[in-house]
Amino acid sequence: MQKPIKVRFNSARVAADPIPKADIAKGSPKAKTFLLREEDGGRYACGIWHCTPGTFYWTFGVDEFVYFVEGDASIRYDDGRTIRVRAGEAAHFPKGRCVWTIGKTVRKVFVIRS
């Protein structure tokens, strides 16, 4: 049986998690991640993610649930589906390729599961 884990959002030790340069379309977004738990070879993971403003391509390999603690972003999928998420809002991102445009630094909690 696994031990419960907790972390304070504002003091979690996020570490650099660079967005590949080839995927950056505008600006110089800098991403950081704190992985709270990962299981089944990455089929399940949860943690905290921060990213500064910019525009970049991203492919969700699995569905992801998020809660934005700070910031705002517009996410547009290749098929035209678009969602805007702001601080205080939760969202679900289905698998697929998209473009993130971050206007104000994002700090979010995430859960992925395949």
Jmol script that loads the backbone (N, CA, C; Angstrom):
load data "model"
ATOM      1  N   MET A   1       0.841  -1.173   0.000  1.00  0.00           N
ATOM      2  CA  MET A   1       0.000   0.000   0.000  1.00  0.00           C
ATOM      3  C   MET A   1       0.891   1.241   0.000  1.00  0.00           C
ATOM      4  N   GLN A   2       0.511   2.221  -0.819  1.00  0.00           N
ATOM      5  CA  GLN A   2       1.315   3.431  -0.942  1.00  0.00           C
ATOM      6  C   GLN A   2       1.003   4.425   0.163  1.00  0.00           C
ATOM      7  N   LYS A   3       2.010   5.174   0.515  1.00  0.00           N
ATOM      8  CA  LYS A   3       1.880   6.209   1.526  1.00  0.00           C
ATOM      9  C   LYS A   3       1.277   7.468   0.892  1.00  0.00           C
ATOM     10  N   PRO A   4       0.316   8.118   1.547  1.00  0.00           N
ATOM     11  CA  PRO A   4      -0.209   9.383   1.029  1.00  0.00           C
ATOM     12  C   PRO A   4       0.905  10.432   0.966  1.00  0.00           C
ATOM     13  N   ILE A   5       0.809  11.315   0.002  1.00  0.00           N
ATOM     14  CA  ILE A   5       1.812  12.368  -0.180  1.00  0.00           C
ATOM     15  C   ILE A   5       1.088  13.703  -0.274  1.00  0.00           C
ATOM     16  N   LYS A   6       1.698  14.732   0.281  1.00  0.00           N
ATOM     17  CA  LYS A   6       1.142  16.071   0.104  1.00  0.00           C
ATOM     18  C   LYS A   6       2.284  17.052  -0.125  1.00  0.00           C
ATOM     19  N   VAL A   7       1.919  18.196  -0.694  1.00  0.00           N
ATOM     20  CA  VAL A   7       2.893  19.252  -0.944  1.00  0.00           C
ATOM     21  C   VAL A   7       2.157  20.589  -0.881  1.00  0.00           C
ATOM     22  N   ARG A   8       2.821  21.607  -0.424  1.00  0.00           N
ATOM     23  CA  ARG A   8       2.241  22.959  -0.457  1.00  0.00           C
ATOM     24  C   ARG A   8       2.484  23.529  -1.848  1.00  0.00           C
ATOM     25  N   PHE A   9       1.418  23.966  -2.477  1.00  0.00           N
ATOM     26  CA  PHE A   9       1.522  24.426  -3.854  1.00  0.00           C
ATOM     27  C   PHE A   9       2.592  25.506  -4.016  1.00  0.00           C
ATOM     28  N   ASN A  10       2.593  26.489  -3.150  1.00  0.00           N
ATOM     29  CA  ASN A  10       3.509  27.626  -3.303  1.00  0.00           C
ATOM     30  C   ASN A  10       4.955  27.328  -2.952  1.00  0.00           C
ATOM     31  N   SER A  11       5.214  26.183  -2.321  1.00  0.00           N
ATOM     32  CA  SER A  11       6.606  25.875  -1.976  1.00  0.00           C
ATOM     33  C   SER A  11       7.108  24.589  -2.644  1.00  0.00           C
ATOM     34  N   ALA A  12       6.330  24.014  -3.557  1.00  0.00           N
ATOM     35  CA  ALA A  12       6.781  22.805  -4.269  1.00  0.00           C
ATOM     36  C   ALA A  12       8.038  23.145  -5.066  1.00  0.00           C
ATOM     37  N   ARG A  13       8.986  22.257  -5.040  1.00  0.00           N
ATOM     38  CA  ARG A  13      10.260  22.483  -5.732  1.00  0.00           C
ATOM     39  C   ARG A  13      10.146  22.085  -7.203  1.00  0.00           C
ATOM     40  N   VAL A  14       9.606  23.025  -7.993  1.00  0.00           N
ATOM     41  CA  VAL A  14       9.480  22.772  -9.420  1.00  0.00           C
ATOM     42  C   VAL A  14      10.874  22.820 -10.048  1.00  0.00           C
ATOM     43  N   ALA A  15      11.103  21.948 -11.015  1.00  0.00           N
ATOM     44  CA  ALA A  15      12.397  21.867 -11.695  1.00  0.00           C
ATOM     45  C   ALA A  15      12.210  22.158 -13.179  1.00  0.00           C
ATOM     46  N   ALA A  16      13.230  22.691 -13.800  1.00  0.00           N
ATOM     47  CA  ALA A  16      13.180  23.017 -15.224  1.00  0.00           C
ATOM     48  C   ALA A  16      12.708  21.802 -16.025  1.00  0.00           C
ATOM     49  N   ASP A  17      11.776  22.049 -16.938  1.00  0.00           N
ATOM     50  CA  ASP A  17      11.218  21.014 -17.810  1.00  0.00           C
ATOM     51  C   ASP A  17      11.039  21.662 -19.189  1.00  0.00           C
ATOM     52  N   PRO A  18      12.172  21.915 -19.865  1.00  0.00           N
ATOM     53  CA  PRO A  18      12.154  22.747 -21.076  1.00  0.00           C
ATOM     54  C   PRO A  18      11.234  22.241 -22.190  1.00  0.00           C
ATOM     55  N   ILE A  19      10.583  23.193 -22.829  1.00  0.00           N
ATOM     56  CA  ILE A  19       9.811  22.920 -24.036  1.00  0.00           C
ATOM     57  C   ILE A  19      10.835  22.862 -25.165  1.00  0.00           C
ATOM     58  N   PRO A  20      10.805  21.824 -25.995  1.00  0.00           N
ATOM     59  CA  PRO A  20      11.790  21.753 -27.091  1.00  0.00           C
ATOM     60  C   PRO A  20      11.756  23.015 -27.960  1.00  0.00           C
ATOM     61  N   LYS A  21      12.922  23.550 -28.276  1.00  0.00           N
ATOM     62  CA  LYS A  21      13.014  24.788 -29.063  1.00  0.00           C
ATOM     63  C   LYS A  21      12.249  24.693 -30.371  1.00  0.00           C
ATOM     64  N   ALA A  22      12.256  23.523 -30.990  1.00  0.00           N
ATOM     65  CA  ALA A  22      11.559  23.340 -32.268  1.00  0.00           C
ATOM     66  C   ALA A  22      10.046  23.497 -32.122  1.00  0.00           C
ATOM     67  N   ASP A  23       9.526  23.366 -30.893  1.00  0.00           N
ATOM     68  CA  ASP A  23       8.079  23.468 -30.656  1.00  0.00           C
ATOM     69  C   ASP A  23       7.632  24.875 -30.268  1.00  0.00           C
ATOM     70  N   ILE A  24       8.573  25.775 -30.052  1.00  0.00           N
ATOM     71  CA  ILE A  24       8.223  27.143 -29.654  1.00  0.00           C
ATOM     72  C   ILE A  24       7.942  27.974 -30.899  1.00  0.00           C
ATOM     73  N   ALA A  25       6.734  28.557 -30.935  1.00  0.00           N
ATOM     74  CA  ALA A  25       6.314  29.360 -32.080  1.00  0.00           C
ATOM     75  C   ALA A  25       6.533  30.854 -31.852  1.00  0.00           C
ATOM     76  N   LYS A  26       6.443  31.290 -30.582  1.00  0.00           N
ATOM     77  CA  LYS A  26       6.574  32.714 -30.279  1.00  0.00           C
ATOM     78  C   LYS A  26       7.020  32.892 -28.837  1.00  0.00           C
ATOM     79  N   GLY A  27       7.916  33.857 -28.626  1.00  0.00           N
ATOM     80  CA  GLY A  27       8.385  34.138 -27.278  1.00  0.00           C
ATOM     81  C   GLY A  27       9.406  33.117 -26.820  1.00  0.00           C
ATOM     82  N   SER A  28       9.584  33.046 -25.514  1.00  0.00           N
ATOM     83  CA  SER A  28      10.529  32.079 -24.949  1.00  0.00           C
ATOM     84  C   SER A  28       9.940  31.494 -23.666  1.00  0.00           C
ATOM     85  N   PRO A  29       8.840  30.721 -23.821  1.00  0.00           N
ATOM     86  CA  PRO A  29       8.210  30.140 -22.633  1.00  0.00           C
ATOM     87  C   PRO A  29       9.153  29.198 -21.890  1.00  0.00           C
ATOM     88  N   LYS A  30       9.144  29.315 -20.582  1.00  0.00           N
ATOM     89  CA  LYS A  30       9.973  28.465 -19.714  1.00  0.00           C
ATOM     90  C   LYS A  30       9.042  27.644 -18.839  1.00  0.00           C
ATOM     91  N   ALA A  31       9.176  26.333 -18.910  1.00  0.00           N
ATOM     92  CA  ALA A  31       8.309  25.437 -18.141  1.00  0.00           C
ATOM     93  C   ALA A  31       9.086  24.787 -17.004  1.00  0.00           C
ATOM     94  N   LYS A  32       8.352  24.518 -15.915  1.00  0.00           N
ATOM     95  CA  LYS A  32       8.894  23.823 -14.750  1.00  0.00           C
ATOM     96  C   LYS A  32       7.833  22.856 -14.250  1.00  0.00           C
ATOM     97  N   THR A  33       8.288  21.728 -13.688  1.00  0.00           N
ATOM     98  CA  THR A  33       7.358  20.706 -13.214  1.00  0.00           C
ATOM     99  C   THR A  33       7.783  20.180 -11.851  1.00  0.00           C
ATOM    100  N   PHE A  34       6.790  19.870 -11.041  1.00  0.00           N
ATOM    101  CA  PHE A  34       6.994  19.103  -9.810  1.00  0.00           C
ATOM    102  C   PHE A  34       6.119  17.874  -9.949  1.00  0.00           C
ATOM    103  N   LEU A  35       6.726  16.711 -10.005  1.00  0.00           N
ATOM    104  CA  LEU A  35       5.988  15.458 -10.155  1.00  0.00           C
ATOM    105  C   LEU A  35       5.706  14.896  -8.769  1.00  0.00           C
ATOM    106  N   LEU A  36       4.437  14.902  -8.398  1.00  0.00           N
ATOM    107  CA  LEU A  36       4.034  14.417  -7.080  1.00  0.00           C
ATOM    108  C   LEU A  36       4.028  12.890  -7.051  1.00  0.00           C
ATOM    109  N   ARG A  37       3.470  12.294  -8.095  1.00  0.00           N
ATOM    110  CA  ARG A  37       3.441  10.827  -8.178  1.00  0.00           C
ATOM    111  C   ARG A  37       3.366  10.420  -9.636  1.00  0.00           C
ATOM    112  N   GLU A  38       4.049   9.312  -9.954  1.00  0.00           N
ATOM    113  CA  GLU A  38       3.986   8.709 -11.282  1.00  0.00           C
ATOM    114  C   GLU A  38       3.953   7.204 -11.101  1.00  0.00           C
ATOM    115  N   GLU A  39       3.074   6.543 -11.855  1.00  0.00           N
ATOM    116  CA  GLU A  39       2.930   5.096 -11.766  1.00  0.00           C
ATOM    117  C   GLU A  39       2.755   4.494 -13.148  1.00  0.00           C
ATOM    118  N   ASP A  40       2.880   3.187 -13.221  1.00  0.00           N
ATOM    119  CA  ASP A  40       2.654   2.432 -14.457  1.00  0.00           C
ATOM    120  C   ASP A  40       3.431   3.004 -15.636  1.00  0.00           C
ATOM    121  N   GLY A  41       4.702   3.345 -15.414  1.00  0.00           N
ATOM    122  CA  GLY A  41       5.540   3.847 -16.499  1.00  0.00           C
ATOM    123  C   GLY A  41       5.033   5.132 -17.118  1.00  0.00           C
ATOM    124  N   GLY A  42       4.393   5.974 -16.327  1.00  0.00           N
ATOM    125  CA  GLY A  42       3.899   7.246 -16.815  1.00  0.00           C
ATOM    126  C   GLY A  42       2.450   7.223 -17.271  1.00  0.00           C
ATOM    127  N   ARG A  43       1.787   6.077 -17.140  1.00  0.00           N
ATOM    128  CA  ARG A  43       0.367   6.005 -17.531  1.00  0.00           C
ATOM    129  C   ARG A  43      -0.511   6.778 -16.569  1.00  0.00           C
ATOM    130  N   TYR A  44       0.000   7.026 -15.370  1.00  0.00           N
ATOM    131  CA  TYR A  44      -0.677   7.873 -14.397  1.00  0.00           C
ATOM    132  C   TYR A  44       0.372   8.810 -13.811  1.00  0.00           C
ATOM    133  N   ALA A  45       0.045  10.082 -13.725  1.00  0.00           N
ATOM    134  CA  ALA A  45       0.955  11.037 -13.098  1.00  0.00           C
ATOM    135  C   ALA A  45       0.142  12.224 -12.605  1.00  0.00           C
ATOM    136  N   CYS A  46       0.649  12.854 -11.560  1.00  0.00           N
ATOM    137  CA  CYS A  46       0.031  14.083 -11.081  1.00  0.00           C
ATOM    138  C   CYS A  46       1.127  14.977 -10.527  1.00  0.00           C
ATOM    139  N   GLY A  47       0.868  16.273 -10.577  1.00  0.00           N
ATOM    140  CA  GLY A  47       1.863  17.200 -10.092  1.00  0.00           C
ATOM    141  C   GLY A  47       1.487  18.637 -10.342  1.00  0.00           C
ATOM    142  N   ILE A  48       2.503  19.484 -10.388  1.00  0.00           N
ATOM    143  CA  ILE A  48       2.360  20.919 -10.558  1.00  0.00           C
ATOM    144  C   ILE A  48       3.198  21.333 -11.754  1.00  0.00           C
ATOM    145  N   TRP A  49       2.663  22.239 -12.560  1.00  0.00           N
ATOM    146  CA  TRP A  49       3.369  22.714 -13.755  1.00  0.00           C
ATOM    147  C   TRP A  49       3.267  24.226 -13.808  1.00  0.00           C
ATOM    148  N   HIS A  50       4.374  24.881 -14.114  1.00  0.00           N
ATOM    149  CA  HIS A  50       4.418  26.327 -14.308  1.00  0.00           C
ATOM    150  C   HIS A  50       4.936  26.586 -15.712  1.00  0.00           C
ATOM    151  N   CYS A  51       4.466  27.665 -16.352  1.00  0.00           N
ATOM    152  CA  CYS A  51       5.025  28.070 -17.638  1.00  0.00           C
ATOM    153  C   CYS A  51       4.819  29.567 -17.825  1.00  0.00           C
ATOM    154  N   THR A  52       5.878  30.235 -18.290  1.00  0.00           N
ATOM    155  CA  THR A  52       5.829  31.664 -18.558  1.00  0.00           C
ATOM    156  C   THR A  52       5.191  31.914 -19.929  1.00  0.00           C
ATOM    157  N   PRO A  53       4.818  33.168 -20.220  1.00  0.00           N
ATOM    158  CA  PRO A  53       4.136  33.478 -21.481  1.00  0.00           C
ATOM    159  C   PRO A  53       4.917  33.078 -22.733  1.00  0.00           C
ATOM    160  N   GLY A  54       4.141  32.739 -23.765  1.00  0.00           N
ATOM    161  CA  GLY A  54       4.682  32.364 -25.058  1.00  0.00           C
ATOM    162  C   GLY A  54       3.705  31.456 -25.775  1.00  0.00           C
ATOM    163  N   THR A  55       4.065  31.052 -26.976  1.00  0.00           N
ATOM    164  CA  THR A  55       3.237  30.176 -27.788  1.00  0.00           C
ATOM    165  C   THR A  55       4.064  28.973 -28.211  1.00  0.00           C
ATOM    166  N   PHE A  56       3.495  27.772 -28.045  1.00  0.00           N
ATOM    167  CA  PHE A  56       4.238  26.564 -28.388  1.00  0.00           C
ATOM    168  C   PHE A  56       3.287  25.435 -28.762  1.00  0.00           C
ATOM    169  N   TYR A  57       3.818  24.489 -29.517  1.00  0.00           N
ATOM    170  CA  TYR A  57       3.075  23.288 -29.911  1.00  0.00           C
ATOM    171  C   TYR A  57       3.206  22.248 -28.808  1.00  0.00           C
ATOM    172  N   TRP A  58       2.139  21.496 -28.613  1.00  0.00           N
ATOM    173  CA  TRP A  58       2.147  20.444 -27.586  1.00  0.00           C
ATOM    174  C   TRP A  58       1.272  19.295 -28.062  1.00  0.00           C
ATOM    175  N   THR A  59       1.674  18.079 -27.766  1.00  0.00           N
ATOM    176  CA  THR A  59       0.843  16.921 -28.056  1.00  0.00           C
ATOM    177  C   THR A  59       0.514  16.224 -26.758  1.00  0.00           C
ATOM    178  N   PHE A  60      -0.777  16.174 -26.450  1.00  0.00           N
ATOM    179  CA  PHE A  60      -1.229  15.407 -25.297  1.00  0.00           C
ATOM    180  C   PHE A  60      -1.278  13.952 -25.735  1.00  0.00           C
ATOM    181  N   GLY A  61      -0.420  13.117 -25.154  1.00  0.00           N
ATOM    182  CA  GLY A  61      -0.409  11.696 -25.478  1.00  0.00           C
ATOM    183  C   GLY A  61      -1.494  10.925 -24.758  1.00  0.00           C
ATOM    184  N   VAL A  62      -1.986  11.510 -23.680  1.00  0.00           N
ATOM    185  CA  VAL A  62      -3.075  10.935 -22.881  1.00  0.00           C
ATOM    186  C   VAL A  62      -3.973  12.086 -22.446  1.00  0.00           C
ATOM    187  N   ASP A  63      -5.165  11.761 -21.961  1.00  0.00           N
ATOM    188  CA  ASP A  63      -6.055  12.795 -21.449  1.00  0.00           C
ATOM    189  C   ASP A  63      -5.454  13.414 -20.185  1.00  0.00           C
ATOM    190  N   GLU A  64      -5.758  14.692 -19.988  1.00  0.00           N
ATOM    191  CA  GLU A  64      -5.228  15.396 -18.820  1.00  0.00           C
ATOM    192  C   GLU A  64      -6.318  16.270 -18.194  1.00  0.00           C
ATOM    193  N   PHE A  65      -6.400  16.216 -16.872  1.00  0.00           N
ATOM    194  CA  PHE A  65      -7.257  17.109 -16.099  1.00  0.00           C
ATOM    195  C   PHE A  65      -6.350  18.148 -15.467  1.00  0.00           C
ATOM    196  N   VAL A  66      -6.775  19.423 -15.469  1.00  0.00           N
ATOM    197  CA  VAL A  66      -5.972  20.490 -14.873  1.00  0.00           C
ATOM    198  C   VAL A  66      -6.839  21.403 -14.023  1.00  0.00           C
ATOM    199  N   TYR A  67      -6.189  22.071 -13.095  1.00  0.00           N
ATOM    200  CA  TYR A  67      -6.791  23.168 -12.345  1.00  0.00           C
ATOM    201  C   TYR A  67      -5.780  24.304 -12.368  1.00  0.00           C
ATOM    202  N   PHE A  68      -6.170  25.446 -12.936  1.00  0.00           N
ATOM    203  CA  PHE A  68      -5.282  26.601 -13.015  1.00  0.00           C
ATOM    204  C   PHE A  68      -5.357  27.373 -11.704  1.00  0.00           C
ATOM    205  N   VAL A  69      -4.245  27.446 -11.003  1.00  0.00           N
ATOM    206  CA  VAL A  69      -4.151  28.214  -9.772  1.00  0.00           C
ATOM    207  C   VAL A  69      -3.876  29.679 -10.114  1.00  0.00           C
ATOM    208  N   GLU A  70      -3.061  29.887 -11.156  1.00  0.00           N
ATOM    209  CA  GLU A  70      -2.734  31.240 -11.625  1.00  0.00           C
ATOM    210  C   GLU A  70      -2.638  31.228 -13.140  1.00  0.00           C
ATOM    211  N   GLY A  71      -2.802  32.412 -13.729  1.00  0.00           N
ATOM    212  CA  GLY A  71      -2.533  32.596 -15.145  1.00  0.00           C
ATOM    213  C   GLY A  71      -3.709  32.353 -16.065  1.00  0.00           C
ATOM    214  N   ASP A  72      -3.401  32.422 -17.367  1.00  0.00           N
ATOM    215  CA  ASP A  72      -4.412  32.147 -18.381  1.00  0.00           C
ATOM    216  C   ASP A  72      -3.728  31.651 -19.650  1.00  0.00           C
ATOM    217  N   ALA A  73      -4.457  30.813 -20.372  1.00  0.00           N
ATOM    218  CA  ALA A  73      -3.934  30.252 -21.616  1.00  0.00           C
ATOM    219  C   ALA A  73      -5.080  29.921 -22.562  1.00  0.00           C
ATOM    220  N   SER A  74      -4.784  29.986 -23.842  1.00  0.00           N
ATOM    221  CA  SER A  74      -5.709  29.555 -24.880  1.00  0.00           C
ATOM    222  C   SER A  74      -5.064  28.351 -25.545  1.00  0.00           C
ATOM    223  N   ILE A  75      -5.815  27.273 -25.661  1.00  0.00           N
ATOM    224  CA  ILE A  75      -5.289  26.028 -26.237  1.00  0.00           C
ATOM    225  C   ILE A  75      -6.137  25.702 -27.467  1.00  0.00           C
ATOM    226  N   ARG A  76      -5.494  25.632 -28.642  1.00  0.00           N
ATOM    227  CA  ARG A  76      -6.206  25.357 -29.890  1.00  0.00           C
ATOM    228  C   ARG A  76      -5.683  24.054 -30.482  1.00  0.00           C
ATOM    229  N   TYR A  77      -6.590  23.084 -30.652  1.00  0.00           N
ATOM    230  CA  TYR A  77      -6.236  21.801 -31.257  1.00  0.00           C
ATOM    231  C   TYR A  77      -6.140  21.946 -32.767  1.00  0.00           C
ATOM    232  N   ASP A  78      -5.412  21.047 -33.412  1.00  0.00           N
ATOM    233  CA  ASP A  78      -5.235  21.078 -34.862  1.00  0.00           C
ATOM    234  C   ASP A  78      -6.563  21.048 -35.616  1.00  0.00           C
ATOM    235  N   ASP A  79      -7.591  20.441 -35.026  1.00  0.00           N
ATOM    236  CA  ASP A  79      -8.889  20.364 -35.707  1.00  0.00           C
ATOM    237  C   ASP A  79      -9.761  21.597 -35.449  1.00  0.00           C
ATOM    238  N   GLY A  80      -9.220  22.612 -34.752  1.00  0.00           N
ATOM    239  CA  GLY A  80      -9.935  23.852 -34.527  1.00  0.00           C
ATOM    240  C   GLY A  80     -10.587  24.000 -33.165  1.00  0.00           C
ATOM    241  N   ARG A  81     -10.730  22.893 -32.416  1.00  0.00           N
ATOM    242  CA  ARG A  81     -11.297  23.012 -31.063  1.00  0.00           C
ATOM    243  C   ARG A  81     -10.406  23.940 -30.249  1.00  0.00           C
ATOM    244  N   THR A  82     -11.028  24.867 -29.529  1.00  0.00           N
ATOM    245  CA  THR A  82     -10.263  25.823 -28.734  1.00  0.00           C
ATOM    246  C   THR A  82     -10.883  25.941 -27.351  1.00  0.00           C
ATOM    247  N   ILE A  83     -10.031  26.082 -26.356  1.00  0.00           N
ATOM    248  CA  ILE A  83     -10.496  26.298 -24.987  1.00  0.00           C
ATOM    249  C   ILE A  83      -9.583  27.333 -24.348  1.00  0.00           C
ATOM    250  N   ARG A  84     -10.182  28.241 -23.614  1.00  0.00           N
ATOM    251  CA  ARG A  84      -9.422  29.227 -22.853  1.00  0.00           C
ATOM    252  C   ARG A  84      -9.612  28.897 -21.386  1.00  0.00           C
ATOM    253  N   VAL A  85      -8.511  28.851 -20.648  1.00  0.00           N
ATOM    254  CA  VAL A  85      -8.567  28.506 -19.229  1.00  0.00           C
ATOM    255  C   VAL A  85      -7.884  29.620 -18.438  1.00  0.00           C
ATOM    256  N   ARG A  86      -8.538  29.999 -17.335  1.00  0.00           N
ATOM    257  CA  ARG A  86      -8.019  31.069 -16.478  1.00  0.00           C
ATOM    258  C   ARG A  86      -7.904  30.577 -15.043  1.00  0.00           C
ATOM    259  N   ALA A  87      -7.185  31.349 -14.245  1.00  0.00           N
ATOM    260  CA  ALA A  87      -7.034  31.035 -12.818  1.00  0.00           C
ATOM    261  C   ALA A  87      -8.398  30.774 -12.193  1.00  0.00           C
ATOM    262  N   GLY A  88      -8.463  29.706 -11.384  1.00  0.00           N
ATOM    263  CA  GLY A  88      -9.697  29.343 -10.708  1.00  0.00           C
ATOM    264  C   GLY A  88     -10.586  28.412 -11.506  1.00  0.00           C
ATOM    265  N   GLU A  89     -10.140  28.021 -12.712  1.00  0.00           N
ATOM    266  CA  GLU A  89     -10.930  27.133 -13.565  1.00  0.00           C
ATOM    267  C   GLU A  89     -10.244  25.778 -13.735  1.00  0.00           C
ATOM    268  N   ALA A  90     -11.069  24.748 -13.868  1.00  0.00           N
ATOM    269  CA  ALA A  90     -10.585  23.393 -14.157  1.00  0.00           C
ATOM    270  C   ALA A  90     -10.940  23.073 -15.595  1.00  0.00           C
ATOM    271  N   ALA A  91     -10.167  22.171 -16.206  1.00  0.00           N
ATOM    272  CA  ALA A  91     -10.427  21.795 -17.593  1.00  0.00           C
ATOM    273  C   ALA A  91      -9.942  20.377 -17.841  1.00  0.00           C
ATOM    274  N   HIS A  92     -10.443  19.805 -18.917  1.00  0.00           N
ATOM    275  CA  HIS A  92     -10.007  18.492 -19.382  1.00  0.00           C
ATOM    276  C   HIS A  92      -9.459  18.671 -20.793  1.00  0.00           C
ATOM    277  N   PHE A  93      -8.248  18.164 -21.029  1.00  0.00           N
ATOM    278  CA  PHE A  93      -7.637  18.201 -22.354  1.00  0.00           C
ATOM    279  C   PHE A  93      -7.580  16.776 -22.894  1.00  0.00           C
ATOM    280  N   PRO A  94      -8.301  16.487 -23.982  1.00  0.00           N
ATOM    281  CA  PRO A  94      -8.213  15.153 -24.575  1.00  0.00           C
ATOM    282  C   PRO A  94      -6.915  14.995 -25.358  1.00  0.00           C
ATOM    283  N   LYS A  95      -6.581  13.744 -25.637  1.00  0.00           N
ATOM    284  CA  LYS A  95      -5.399  13.450 -26.439  1.00  0.00           C
ATOM    285  C   LYS A  95      -5.444  14.263 -27.728  1.00  0.00           C
ATOM    286  N   GLY A  96      -4.272  14.669 -28.196  1.00  0.00           N
ATOM    287  CA  GLY A  96      -4.209  15.363 -29.473  1.00  0.00           C
ATOM    288  C   GLY A  96      -3.164  16.454 -29.497  1.00  0.00           C
ATOM    289  N   ARG A  97      -2.900  16.936 -30.710  1.00  0.00           N
ATOM    290  CA  ARG A  97      -1.901  17.984 -30.923  1.00  0.00           C
ATOM    291  C   ARG A  97      -2.587  19.343 -30.865  1.00  0.00           C
ATOM    292  N   CYS A  98      -1.899  20.314 -30.234  1.00  0.00           N
ATOM    293  CA  CYS A  98      -2.488  21.642 -30.068  1.00  0.00           C
ATOM    294  C   CYS A  98      -1.401  22.700 -29.982  1.00  0.00           C
ATOM    295  N   VAL A  99      -1.859  23.946 -29.926  1.00  0.00           N
ATOM    296  CA  VAL A  99      -0.971  25.089 -29.733  1.00  0.00           C
ATOM    297  C   VAL A  99      -1.419  25.801 -28.459  1.00  0.00           C
ATOM    298  N   TRP A 100      -0.480  25.982 -27.552  1.00  0.00           N
ATOM    299  CA  TRP A 100      -0.734  26.731 -26.322  1.00  0.00           C
ATOM    300  C   TRP A 100      -0.287  28.171 -26.544  1.00  0.00           C
ATOM    301  N   THR A 101      -1.133  29.122 -26.154  1.00  0.00           N
ATOM    302  CA  THR A 101      -0.739  30.525 -26.110  1.00  0.00           C
ATOM    303  C   THR A 101      -0.991  30.993 -24.681  1.00  0.00           C
ATOM    304  N   ILE A 102       0.094  31.229 -23.985  1.00  0.00           N
ATOM    305  CA  ILE A 102       0.018  31.642 -22.581  1.00  0.00           C
ATOM    306  C   ILE A 102       0.199  33.150 -22.518  1.00  0.00           C
ATOM    307  N   GLY A 103      -0.812  33.834 -21.963  1.00  0.00           N
ATOM    308  CA  GLY A 103      -0.768  35.284 -21.843  1.00  0.00           C
ATOM    309  C   GLY A 103      -0.172  35.740 -20.524  1.00  0.00           C
ATOM    310  N   LYS A 104      -0.489  35.017 -19.456  1.00  0.00           N
ATOM    311  CA  LYS A 104       0.009  35.324 -18.115  1.00  0.00           C
ATOM    312  C   LYS A 104       0.498  34.012 -17.513  1.00  0.00           C
ATOM    313  N   THR A 105       1.659  34.039 -16.890  1.00  0.00           N
ATOM    314  CA  THR A 105       2.283  32.820 -16.362  1.00  0.00           C
ATOM    315  C   THR A 105       1.262  31.882 -15.734  1.00  0.00           C
ATOM    316  N   VAL A 106       1.297  30.634 -16.189  1.00  0.00           N
ATOM    317  CA  VAL A 106       0.387  29.593 -15.725  1.00  0.00           C
ATOM    318  C   VAL A 106       1.047  28.802 -14.608  1.00  0.00           C
ATOM    319  N   ARG A 107       0.263  28.559 -13.567  1.00  0.00           N
ATOM    320  CA  ARG A 107       0.653  27.634 -12.502  1.00  0.00           C
ATOM    321  C   ARG A 107      -0.568  26.735 -12.323  1.00  0.00           C
ATOM    322  N   LYS A 108      -0.398  25.447 -12.621  1.00  0.00           N
ATOM    323  CA  LYS A 108      -1.544  24.536 -12.597  1.00  0.00           C
ATOM    324  C   LYS A 108      -1.205  23.236 -11.890  1.00  0.00           C
ATOM    325  N   VAL A 109      -2.260  22.573 -11.447  1.00  0.00           N
ATOM    326  CA  VAL A 109      -2.185  21.211 -10.930  1.00  0.00           C
ATOM    327  C   VAL A 109      -2.681  20.318 -12.068  1.00  0.00           C
ATOM    328  N   PHE A 110      -2.009  19.199 -12.300  1.00  0.00           N
ATOM    329  CA  PHE A 110      -2.424  18.305 -13.378  1.00  0.00           C
ATOM    330  C   PHE A 110      -2.518  16.853 -12.916  1.00  0.00           C
ATOM    331  N   VAL A 111      -3.369  16.117 -13.616  1.00  0.00           N
ATOM    332  CA  VAL A 111      -3.491  14.660 -13.430  1.00  0.00           C
ATOM    333  C   VAL A 111      -3.649  14.063 -14.820  1.00  0.00           C
ATOM    334  N   ILE A 112      -2.793  13.097 -15.166  1.00  0.00           N
ATOM    335  CA  ILE A 112      -2.935  12.371 -16.430  1.00  0.00           C
ATOM    336  C   ILE A 112      -3.129  10.906 -16.134  1.00  0.00           C
ATOM    337  N   ARG A 113      -3.877  10.254 -17.011  1.00  0.00           N
ATOM    338  CA  ARG A 113      -4.121   8.828 -16.865  1.00  0.00           C
ATOM    339  C   ARG A 113      -4.509   8.268 -18.216  1.00  0.00           C
ATOM    340  N   SER A 114      -3.872   7.183 -18.573  1.00  0.00           N
ATOM    341  CA  SER A 114      -4.255   6.551 -19.855  1.00  0.00           C
ATOM    342  C   SER A 114      -4.912   5.231 -19.604  1.00  0.00           C
TER     343      SER A 114
END
end "model"
wireframe off; spacefill off
backbone 0.3
color backbone group
